Amino acid sequence: GAEGLGEYFAFFLWSYPLSFIFGALSSLGFSFAILERVLLVLPILGLGFFGIWNVCQTFKLSSSAKLIASLIYLTNTYIILLIDGGQLSIGLSYAFFPLSFLAVLKSVMSGFRAKVLAGMSLAILGFFDFRLIFVLFLLLFLRFLYEFFYLERKKWGNWIREWTFAGVVCALVLLGLNAYWLLPLKFAPIT
């Protein structure tokens, strides 16, 4: 419950894994300039390109369309402002966002292992920036509604059951991997 930067620290414990990695490597003598480039900027570019490429692949787009989509995703003003403004953990979550989206979509009609992996991808997205999980939830809800309106009525039962099961498993994995900061916040509320 200590205060830092004008806010209670418990509200920002979701970013502890990333902060821990930076702190540990900094203690080993790595400068922030190197860590920033190797652990933030390069993964933003790599994950962002790979994630949008795979999203486009699910729509069966051509290679040139996938390349253009990846370049637009990585060169729009939002990501450029994030990187230029030093909000690199948000940039990392922006880059990882398409991979989490695909992991959850693929887990819906897959087995239990895929659902757990989707929950882990949500937790990783939350480690970068927890707020993007809410944006991902909104996108998945829109996808759910889209499929609901365009799916044949006779397939609704199994389809709703699979979405519900995937949602429950992902939520349990997400909450379990974030229990280290949710439980203290719950049992020692900050007023």
C-alpha positions in Angstrom: 0.0 0.0 0.0 3.0 2.4 -0.2 2.5 5.5 -2.3 4.6 6.3 -5.3 4.1 8.8 -8.1 1.0 10.1 -6.3 -0.8 6.8 -6.4 -1.0 3.7 -4.2 1.5 1.1 -5.5 -1.0 -1.8 -5.1 -2.9 -0.5 -8.1 0.1 -1.1 -10.3 1.3 -4.5 -9.1 0.0 -6.1 -12.3 3.2 -4.9 -14.0 5.5 -6.5 -11.4 6.8 -9.4 -13.6 8.0 -6.9 -16.2 9.4 -4.6 -13.5 11.1 -7.6 -11.8 12.8 -8.6 -15.1 14.1 -5.1 -15.7 15.3 -4.8 -12.1 17.1 -8.1 -12.1 18.9 -7.4 -15.4 19.7 -3.9 -14.2 21.2 -5.4 -11.0 23.4 -7.6 -13.3 24.8 -4.4 -14.9 22.8 -4.0 -18.0 22.0 -0.4 -18.8 18.5 0.8 -19.4 19.4 1.8 -22.9 20.2 -1.8 -23.8 17.3 -3.3 -21.9 14.9 -0.9 -23.6 16.0 -1.8 -27.0 16.3 -5.6 -26.5 13.3 -6.2 -24.2 10.9 -3.6 -25.4 11.5 -2.0 -28.8 12.6 -5.2 -30.7 9.8 -7.3 -29.2 7.3 -4.6 -30.0 8.3 -4.7 -33.7 8.6 -8.5 -33.8 5.4 -9.4 -31.9 3.4 -6.7 -33.7 4.5 -7.9 -37.1 4.0 -11.6 -36.3 0.7 -11.0 -34.6 -1.0 -9.0 -37.3 0.5 -11.3 -40.0 -1.3 -14.3 -38.2 -4.5 -12.4 -37.9 -4.4 -11.6 -41.6 -3.6 -15.3 -42.3 -6.9 -16.3 -40.6 -8.7 -14.1 -43.1 -6.7 -15.8 -45.9 -5.2 -12.6 -47.2 -2.4 -12.6 -49.7 1.2 -12.2 -48.6 1.4 -8.6 -49.9 -1.8 -7.7 -48.0 -0.4 -9.3 -44.8 2.8 -7.2 -45.2 0.9 -4.0 -45.8 -1.4 -4.7 -42.8 1.6 -5.4 -40.6 3.4 -2.2 -41.7 0.3 -0.1 -41.1 -0.2 -1.7 -37.6 3.4 -0.9 -36.7 3.7 2.6 -38.2 0.4 4.2 -37.2 0.5 7.3 -35.0 -0.6 5.4 -31.9 2.3 3.0 -31.7 4.8 5.7 -32.8 3.6 8.0 -30.0 3.8 5.1 -27.5 7.4 4.4 -28.4 8.4 8.0 -28.7 6.7 8.9 -25.5 8.4 6.2 -23.5 5.2 4.1 -22.9 7.0 1.0 -24.0 5.1 -1.5 -21.8 1.8 -0.3 -23.3 3.5 -0.6 -26.7 4.4 -4.2 -25.8 0.8 -4.9 -24.9 -0.3 -3.3 -28.2 2.1 -5.6 -30.1 1.0 -8.7 -28.1 -2.7 -7.9 -28.4 -3.3 -9.7 -31.8 -1.7 -12.9 -30.5 -3.9 -12.9 -27.4 -6.9 -12.4 -29.6 -6.0 -15.3 -31.8 -5.2 -17.5 -28.8 -8.6 -17.0 -27.3 -10.4 -17.4 -30.7 -8.6 -20.7 -31.4 -9.2 -21.9 -27.9 -13.0 -21.7 -28.2 -13.4 -24.8 -30.4 -10.2 -26.5 -29.2 -9.3 -28.6 -26.2 -8.6 -27.8 -22.6 -4.9 -27.2 -23.2 -5.6 -24.5 -25.8 -7.9 -22.8 -23.3 -5.3 -22.8 -20.6 -2.7 -21.4 -23.1 -5.2 -18.7 -24.1 -5.6 -17.8 -20.4 -1.8 -17.6 -20.1 -1.7 -15.3 -23.1 -4.3 -13.1 -21.4 -2.1 -13.0 -18.3 1.0 -12.1 -20.3 -1.1 -9.3 -21.9 -2.1 -8.2 -18.4 1.6 -8.2 -17.3 2.3 -5.7 -20.0 -0.8 -3.5 -19.4 -3.8 -4.8 -17.6 -6.2 -2.3 -19.2 -5.8 -3.9 -22.6 -7.6 -7.1 -21.3 -10.7 -5.0 -21.1 -10.3 -3.9 -24.7 -9.7 -7.5 -25.7 -12.8 -8.5 -23.9 -14.8 -5.9 -25.9 -13.4 -7.2 -29.2 -14.1 -10.8 -28.3 -17.7 -9.8 -27.3 -18.2 -8.2 -30.7 -16.8 -11.3 -32.3 -19.3 -13.4 -30.2 -22.2 -11.2 -31.3 -21.1 -11.4 -35.0 -20.9 -15.2 -34.9 -24.2 -15.4 -32.9 -26.1 -13.5 -35.6 -24.6 -15.4 -38.5 -24.5 -18.9 -37.1 -27.2 -21.4 -37.8 -29.7 -21.8 -34.9 -29.1 -25.6 -34.7 -25.4 -25.0 -33.8 -26.1 -22.5 -31.0 -26.1 -25.0 -28.1 -22.6 -26.4 -28.6 -21.2 -23.1 -29.7 -22.4 -21.2 -26.6 -21.2 -24.0 -24.4 -17.7 -23.8 -26.0 -17.5 -20.0 -25.7 -18.6 -20.2 -22.0 -16.1 -23.0 -21.2 -13.3 -21.1 -22.9 -14.3 -17.9 -21.0 -14.4 -19.6 -17.6 -11.0 -21.4 -18.1 -9.3 -18.2 -19.4 -10.8 -16.2 -16.5 -9.6 -18.7 -13.9 -6.1 -18.9 -15.4 -6.0 -15.1 -15.6 -7.2 -14.6 -12.1 -4.9 -17.3 -10.8 -1.8 -15.8 -12.4 -2.8 -12.3 -11.1 -3.6 -13.5 -7.6 -0.3 -12.1 -6.3 -1.7 -8.6 -6.5 -5.5 -9.1 -6.5 -5.6 -10.9 -3.2 -3.7 -8.2 -1.3 -5.9 -5.6 -2.9 -9.0 -7.5 -1.9 -8.0 -8.3 1.7 -6.2 -5.0 2.5 -8.2 -2.5 0.6 -6.8 1.0 0.1 -9.1 3.7 1.2 
